[in-house]
């Protein structure tokens, strides 16, 4: 179920980014719903492990989720650097998508 929620919120975030680029008035709200939802799903699915490597990966994934929230603020104040936190978050997610967390 959480996988479907994550996909839904991810699609909302992507739609929000595309709409923001197209200068649509609802874009910020669509992206905010997606980013907040993705952050909530990520935070609730963090594994609790005694392994140092798993804890480090959890911290990095939590940081990646917080970057999405930072990009909401940058979109809200209409700063041009809103794409930087999204890019860093995407790179971190891509890096750790190939490294499974040991439970």
Backbone as CSV, one residue per row, in Angstrom:
resi,resn,N_x,N_y,N_z,CA_x,CA_y,CA_z,C_x,C_y,C_z
1,UNK,0.818,-1.197,0.000,0.000,0.000,0.000,0.864,1.265,0.000
2,UNK,1.967,1.240,0.792,2.823,2.421,0.845,3.523,2.657,-0.485
3,UNK,3.777,1.587,-1.238,4.386,1.760,-2.556,3.457,2.522,-3.492
4,UNK,2.166,2.215,-3.428,1.199,2.913,-4.279,1.047,4.369,-3.862
5,UNK,1.065,4.612,-2.554,1.003,5.996,-2.081,2.226,6.780,-2.547
6,UNK,3.393,6.144,-2.432,4.623,6.807,-2.858,4.581,7.119,-4.353
7,UNK,4.087,6.188,-5.155,3.960,6.429,-6.594,2.974,7.554,-6.888
8,UNK,1.845,7.574,-6.162,0.850,8.631,-6.349,1.441,9.998,-6.022
9,UNK,2.113,10.095,-4.862,2.689,11.375,-4.469,3.840,11.764,-5.398
10,UNK,4.587,10.795,-5.876,5.649,11.081,-6.839,5.091,11.632,-8.142
11,UNK,3.987,11.046,-8.592,3.342,11.543,-9.813,2.811,12.961,-9.603
12,UNK,2.267,13.231,-8.416,1.783,14.579,-8.115,2.936,15.575,-8.096
13,UNK,4.071,15.168,-7.552,5.235,16.055,-7.516,5.747,16.339,-8.924
14,UNK,5.822,15.316,-9.749,6.276,15.518,-11.132,5.299,16.405,-11.893
15,UNK,4.011,16.171,-11.702,3.016,17.017,-12.360,3.132,18.462,-11.887
16,UNK,3.406,18.645,-10.605,3.579,19.993,-10.071,4.791,20.695,-10.657
17,UNK,5.893,19.965,-10.823,7.098,20.562,-11.405,6.847,20.946,-12.862
18,UNK,6.214,20.060,-13.602,5.913,20.364,-15.009,4.964,21.563,-15.102
19,UNK,3.961,21.600,-14.248,3.025,22.729,-14.258,3.718,24.021,-13.840
20,UNK,4.677,23.937,-12.907,5.416,25.131,-12.484,6.251,25.679,-13.632
21,UNK,6.854,24.778,-14.392,7.635,25.219,-15.555,6.722,25.887,-16.587
22,UNK,5.491,25.385,-16.696,4.520,25.961,-17.634,3.794,27.171,-17.040
23,UNK,4.203,27.582,-15.821,3.675,28.762,-15.139,2.174,28.667,-14.863
24,UNK,1.731,27.506,-14.413,0.338,27.319,-14.037,0.138,27.748,-12.580
25,UNK,-1.002,28.341,-12.248,-1.198,28.855,-10.880,-1.337,27.765,-9.816
26,UNK,-1.736,26.574,-10.178,-1.943,25.492,-9.211,-0.686,24.649,-8.997
27,UNK,0.393,24.959,-9.673,1.587,24.107,-9.678,2.199,23.937,-8.299
28,UNK,2.299,25.011,-7.538,2.925,24.936,-6.223,2.148,24.001,-5.309
29,UNK,0.826,24.070,-5.357,0.004,23.226,-4.486,0.110,21.750,-4.881
30,UNK,0.127,21.501,-6.155,0.265,20.123,-6.638,1.618,19.548,-6.221
31,UNK,2.680,20.324,-6.397,4.006,19.857,-5.998,4.099,19.700,-4.482
32,UNK,3.516,20.633,-3.748,3.571,20.564,-2.281,2.886,19.306,-1.761
33,UNK,1.744,18.968,-2.330,1.056,17.737,-1.918,1.940,16.524,-2.202
34,UNK,2.542,16.496,-3.375,3.403,15.381,-3.739,4.644,15.285,-2.865
35,UNK,5.313,16.415,-2.639,6.551,16.402,-1.857,6.286,16.084,-0.386
36,UNK,5.240,16.640,0.191,4.911,16.345,1.583,4.504,14.883,1.732
37,UNK,3.750,14.377,0.781,3.357,12.970,0.817,4.538,12.035,0.675
38,UNK,5.456,12.361,-0.243,6.649,11.532,-0.407,7.500,11.559,0.856
39,UNK,7.628,12.718,1.467,8.399,12.831,2.706,7.763,12.006,3.815
40,UNK,6.454,12.069,3.936,5.761,11.305,4.978,5.939,9.800,4.774
41,UNK,5.807,9.349,3.540,5.980,7.916,3.268,7.417,7.496,3.552
42,UNK,8.383,8.307,3.149,9.789,7.958,3.398,10.095,7.887,4.887
43,UNK,9.625,8.863,5.635,9.914,8.898,7.067,9.253,7.718,7.780
44,UNK,8.059,7.344,7.374,7.365,6.236,8.046,7.898,4.871,7.641
45,UNK,8.641,4.786,6.549,9.154,3.483,6.119,10.642,3.292,6.408
46,UNK,11.233,4.175,7.173,12.644,4.005,7.531,12.800,2.758,8.393
47,UNK,13.836,1.984,8.099,14.070,0.766,8.871,14.883,1.101,10.118
48,UNK,14.583,0.404,11.188,15.300,0.587,12.445,16.263,-0.581,12.596
49,UNK,17.524,-0.276,12.446,18.537,-1.322,12.455,19.706,-0.890,13.325
50,UNK,20.414,-1.873,13.842,21.624,-1.589,14.616,22.832,-1.444,13.708
51,UNK,22.689,-1.791,12.447,23.777,-1.716,11.482,24.111,-0.251,11.182
52,UNK,25.369,0.086,11.241,25.817,1.463,11.009,25.510,1.894,9.581
53,UNK,25.722,1.006,8.626,25.470,1.331,7.222,23.988,1.636,6.983
54,UNK,23.108,0.846,7.566,21.670,1.063,7.399,21.246,2.381,8.042
55,UNK,21.788,2.701,9.206,21.441,3.971,9.853,21.928,5.157,9.024
56,UNK,23.123,5.039,8.418,23.637,6.113,7.572,22.736,6.303,6.349
57,UNK,22.321,5.199,5.731,21.431,5.306,4.581,20.092,5.922,4.981
58,UNK,19.582,5.569,6.144,18.326,6.160,6.615,18.463,7.664,6.811
59,UNK,19.577,8.098,7.383,19.790,9.534,7.579,19.881,10.265,6.239
60,UNK,20.559,9.664,5.286,20.684,10.309,3.978,19.339,10.363,3.273
61,UNK,18.537,9.308,3.382,17.207,9.326,2.770,16.287,10.334,3.459
62,UNK,16.416,10.487,4.765,15.625,11.502,5.471,16.058,12.903,5.029
63,UNK,17.361,13.112,4.863,17.863,14.392,4.367,17.349,14.668,2.957
64,UNK,17.316,13.638,2.133,16.799,13.773,0.779,15.325,14.191,0.800
65,UNK,14.576,13.621,1.724,13.163,13.983,1.842,13.004,15.428,2.315
66,UNK,13.858,15.867,3.222,13.787,17.247,3.701,14.170,18.245,2.610
67,UNK,15.027,17.829,1.682,15.357,18.699,0.554,14.119,18.993,-0.298
68,UNK,13.249,18.016,-0.417,12.006,18.244,-1.170,11.162,19.326,-0.502
69,UNK,11.141,19.310,0.830,10.385,20.340,1.549,11.026,21.716,1.359
70,UNK,12.346,21.753,1.293,13.031,23.018,1.032,12.706,23.575,-0.343
71,UNK,12.536,22.691,-1.292,12.199,23.162,-2.641,10.792,23.753,-2.696
72,UNK,9.906,23.298,-1.822,8.564,23.911,-1.752,8.699,25.377,-1.364
73,UNK,9.510,25.639,-0.347,9.712,27.029,0.091,10.313,27.875,-1.031
74,UNK,11.304,27.335,-1.723,11.926,28.099,-2.803,10.947,28.369,-3.938
75,UNK,10.049,27.422,-4.204,9.012,27.672,-5.206,8.060,28.751,-4.719
76,UNK,7.740,28.717,-3.431,6.786,29.677,-2.866,7.301,31.108,-2.966
77,UNK,8.595,31.302,-2.695,9.143,32.663,-2.780,9.591,33.001,-4.204
78,UNK,9.341,32.064,-5.135,9.639,32.237,-6.557,11.127,32.471,-6.808
79,UNK,11.948,31.729,-6.106,13.393,31.780,-6.296,13.765,30.815,-7.418
80,UNK,14.723,31.198,-8.215,15.103,30.368,-9.367,15.858,29.101,-8.985
81,UNK,16.321,28.994,-7.751,17.127,27.847,-7.326,16.275,26.698,-6.793
82,UNK,14.981,26.674,-7.061,14.112,25.615,-6.537,14.479,24.250,-7.110
83,UNK,15.122,24.221,-8.241,15.470,22.955,-8.880,16.666,22.280,-8.212
84,UNK,17.525,23.040,-7.539,18.737,22.469,-6.938,18.417,21.434,-5.862
85,UNK,17.530,21.719,-4.886,17.213,20.664,-3.908,16.552,19.438,-4.535
86,UNK,15.755,19.646,-5.563,15.124,18.518,-6.230,16.186,17.663,-6.923
87,UNK,17.138,18.308,-7.565,18.214,17.578,-8.242,19.070,16.789,-7.250
88,UNK,19.441,17.419,-6.138,20.252,16.724,-5.132,19.483,15.544,-4.558
89,UNK,18.207,15.738,-4.286,17.376,14.655,-3.764,17.283,13.504,-4.767
90,UNK,17.133,13.832,-6.029,17.057,12.791,-7.058,18.358,12.011,-7.171
91,UNK,19.484,12.703,-7.077,20.783,12.021,-7.150,20.961,11.100,-5.947
92,UNK,20.610,11.574,-4.759,20.711,10.737,-3.567,19.797,9.519,-3.665
93,UNK,18.577,9.726,-4.141,17.642,8.608,-4.288,18.140,7.601,-5.315
94,UNK,18.686,8.093,-6.404,19.220,7.194,-7.422,20.393,6.394,-6.883
95,UNK,21.244,7.034,-6.116,22.401,6.354,-5.531,21.958,5.230,-4.612
96,UNK,20.983,5.491,-3.756,20.577,4.495,-2.777,19.510,3.530,-3.290
97,UNK,19.019,3.752,-4.487,18.080,2.780,-5.042,18.805,1.508,-5.472
98,UNK,20.112,1.606,-5.689,20.899,0.432,-6.060,21.592,-0.217,-4.870
99,UNK,21.430,0.355,-3.694,22.027,-0.193,-2.472,20.917,-0.592,-1.511
100,UNK,20.602,-1.858,-1.439,19.531,-2.264,-0.525,19.955,-2.108,0.930
101,UNK,18.994,-1.716,1.757,19.251,-1.556,3.175,19.123,-2.913,3.850
102,UNK,20.117,-3.291,4.611,20.061,-4.551,5.349,19.188,-4.363,6.573
103,UNK,18.284,-5.319,6.791,17.384,-5.210,7.939,17.767,-6.206,9.000
